[in-house]
Amino acid sequence: MTKIATALMLVLQTTLPRISQERIENITHDMVDVVDEDFVDGLRNSSMDKVQALGMLAAVAVMESGLQETVETCKVTGDGGRSIGLGQVMNGINWEGHTRKEICSNRKLQLRLALHVIDKCWGRGARPSAVVKCYTSGDSTKETPDPSCPKRSGGCPARRLSRRERSHPTQLLSL
C-alpha cells in the first residue's frame, strides 16, 4: 500500500497546510497500519477493500478533526464531550469497552474505532456519501436516508461502487 499511502500523504498535505508534514506522515502511517492489521485479523464485517477503508478513514478523520492534535488528545471534543479523538467516535457501543483515557492516549486505537464504525456503515450501503452520513449520525445501526432520493419512492437503493470508483481512492476523499 506504499503508493496509496504516499498519494494520501500528498493529498492531506495539500488539504491541510497548517498541519505539519511530520504529523501527517505519522498519522498516515498509523492509518495504513490500522487498516492492514484489521484486514489481517479479519475484523471487517463489510465488503470494503483496503483502499476503500484507507480512503474512508482518511476522509472521516479529516472531516471530524482536521487531524488536529488538540482533538486527538481530547482537549477538544464534540457532541458535548460524547465524541472524542481524531474520528470523533461517539461514546457507547462505538468505544468497544475502552475508556476515555485509553482512547485519548492512543491514536491507533482512535483510528481503529473509527474504522470499525465505518465498516459497520459500509455494510449498510457501500456508497461513500451514505457511509459518511451514517458515520456522522453517531449510530451505525440507524438508517440514514440520502436526502437526494425521493421519500415517497422509498429512497435510493444501495448500489455497488463501479470499478472506476473502486480504483480511484482519491474520489473517496472528495465527498
C-alpha positions as CSV (number, residue, x, y, z in Angstrom):
1,M,0.0,0.0,0.0
2,T,3.1,2.3,-0.3
3,K,1.9,4.1,-3.4
4,I,-1.5,4.7,-1.9
5,A,0.0,5.9,1.4
6,T,2.3,8.3,-0.5
7,A,-0.6,9.7,-2.5
8,L,-2.7,10.0,0.6
9,M,0.1,12.0,2.4
10,L,0.3,14.4,-0.6
11,V,-3.5,14.9,-0.6
12,L,-3.5,15.5,3.1
13,Q,-0.6,17.9,3.0
14,T,-2.3,19.9,0.2
15,T,-5.7,19.9,2.0
16,L,-4.3,20.6,5.5
17,P,-1.4,23.1,5.0
18,R,-1.5,24.1,8.7
19,I,-0.7,20.6,9.9
20,S,3.0,19.7,9.9
21,Q,4.3,17.3,7.3
22,E,5.7,15.1,10.0
23,R,2.3,14.8,11.8
24,I,0.6,14.0,8.5
25,E,3.2,11.3,7.7
26,N,2.8,9.8,11.2
27,I,-1.0,9.8,11.1
28,T,-0.9,8.3,7.6
29,H,1.4,5.5,8.6
30,D,-0.9,4.8,11.6
31,M,-3.9,4.7,9.3
32,V,-2.1,2.2,7.0
33,D,-1.1,0.1,10.0
34,V,-4.6,0.0,11.4
35,V,-6.2,-0.9,8.0
36,D,-3.5,-3.6,7.4
37,E,-3.9,-5.0,10.9
38,D,-7.7,-5.1,10.7
39,F,-7.6,-6.9,7.4
40,V,-5.1,-9.5,8.7
41,D,-7.1,-10.0,11.8
42,G,-10.3,-10.4,9.8
43,L,-12.1,-7.7,11.8
44,R,-14.1,-6.4,8.9
45,N,-17.9,-7.0,8.6
46,S,-18.4,-5.5,5.1
47,S,-17.1,-6.0,1.6
48,M,-14.9,-2.9,1.8
49,D,-11.4,-3.4,0.5
50,K,-8.1,-1.9,1.8
51,V,-8.0,1.1,-0.5
52,Q,-11.7,2.0,0.3
53,A,-11.0,1.5,4.0
54,L,-8.0,3.8,4.0
55,G,-9.8,6.4,1.9
56,M,-12.8,6.4,4.1
57,L,-10.8,6.5,7.3
58,A,-8.8,9.5,6.0
59,A,-11.9,11.3,4.9
60,V,-13.6,10.8,8.2
61,A,-10.6,11.8,10.2
62,V,-10.1,15.0,8.2
63,M,-13.8,15.9,8.3
64,E,-14.2,15.2,12.0
65,S,-11.0,16.6,13.4
66,G,-8.9,18.2,10.7
67,L,-6.2,15.9,12.2
68,Q,-5.6,18.5,14.9
69,E,-3.6,17.4,17.9
70,T,-6.0,19.1,20.3
71,V,-8.7,16.8,19.1
72,E,-6.5,13.7,19.1
73,T,-5.6,14.4,22.8
74,C,-9.2,15.1,23.6
75,K,-8.6,18.7,24.8
76,V,-11.3,19.5,22.2
77,T,-14.3,17.1,22.0
78,G,-17.5,17.1,20.1
79,D,-21.2,16.5,20.9
80,G,-20.9,17.9,24.4
81,G,-17.9,15.6,25.2
82,R,-19.5,12.4,23.9
83,S,-17.4,12.3,20.8
84,I,-13.6,12.1,21.1
85,G,-10.4,11.5,19.1
86,L,-9.4,12.0,15.5
87,G,-12.6,10.3,14.3
88,Q,-14.8,11.9,16.9
89,V,-16.1,8.4,17.8
90,M,-19.3,8.8,19.9
91,N,-19.3,7.0,23.2
92,G,-21.3,3.9,24.0
93,I,-21.0,0.8,21.8
94,N,-18.6,2.5,19.4
95,W,-15.9,2.7,22.1
96,E,-15.9,-1.1,22.2
97,G,-15.4,-1.2,26.0
98,H,-12.4,1.2,26.0
99,T,-12.2,4.1,28.4
100,R,-11.9,7.7,27.5
101,K,-8.3,7.7,28.9
102,E,-7.3,4.7,26.8
103,I,-8.8,6.3,23.6
104,C,-7.4,9.8,24.2
105,S,-3.9,8.5,24.7
106,N,-3.7,6.1,21.7
107,R,-4.0,7.4,18.2
108,K,-4.1,3.9,16.6
109,L,-7.0,3.0,18.9
110,Q,-8.9,6.1,17.8
111,L,-8.3,5.2,14.2
112,R,-9.3,1.6,14.7
113,L,-12.5,2.5,16.5
114,A,-13.4,4.9,13.7
115,L,-12.6,2.2,11.1
116,H,-14.9,-0.2,12.9
117,V,-17.8,2.3,12.7
118,I,-17.0,3.0,9.0
119,D,-17.1,-0.8,8.4
120,K,-20.5,-1.1,10.1
121,C,-21.8,1.8,8.0
122,W,-20.3,0.3,4.8
123,G,-22.2,-2.9,5.4
124,R,-25.4,-0.9,5.3
125,G,-24.7,0.6,1.8
126,A,-21.3,0.9,0.1
127,R,-21.7,4.4,-1.2
128,P,-19.2,6.8,0.3
129,S,-21.7,9.6,0.8
130,A,-24.1,7.2,2.6
131,V,-21.3,5.9,4.8
132,V,-20.3,9.4,5.8
133,K,-23.9,10.2,6.7
134,C,-24.2,7.0,8.7
135,Y,-20.9,7.7,10.5
136,T,-21.7,11.3,11.4
137,S,-25.1,10.3,12.8
138,G,-23.2,8.6,15.6
139,D,-25.2,5.5,15.3
140,S,-24.2,2.9,12.7
141,T,-27.4,0.9,13.3
142,K,-29.6,3.8,12.1
143,E,-30.9,4.1,8.6
144,T,-29.6,7.4,7.3
145,P,-31.6,8.3,4.2
146,D,-29.9,10.1,1.3
147,P,-31.7,13.5,1.1
148,S,-31.3,13.5,-2.7
149,C,-33.6,10.5,-3.0
150,P,-37.3,10.9,-3.2
151,K,-39.0,9.9,0.0
152,R,-42.3,8.8,-1.5
153,S,-40.4,6.1,-3.6
154,G,-38.7,4.7,-0.5
155,G,-35.4,6.4,-1.1
156,C,-32.5,5.3,-3.2
157,P,-31.5,1.7,-3.3
158,A,-28.0,0.8,-2.2
159,R,-25.6,0.5,-5.1
160,R,-22.2,-1.1,-5.6
161,L,-19.3,1.1,-6.4
162,S,-18.2,0.9,-10.1
163,R,-14.8,-0.5,-11.0
164,R,-13.7,3.1,-11.7
165,E,-14.8,4.3,-8.3
166,R,-13.1,1.4,-6.6
167,S,-9.9,2.0,-8.5
168,H,-9.6,5.8,-7.7
169,P,-9.2,6.2,-3.9
170,T,-9.0,10.0,-4.2
171,Q,-12.7,10.0,-5.2
172,L,-13.4,8.8,-1.7
173,L,-11.7,11.8,-0.2
174,S,-13.7,14.3,-2.3
175,L,-17.1,13.7,-0.6
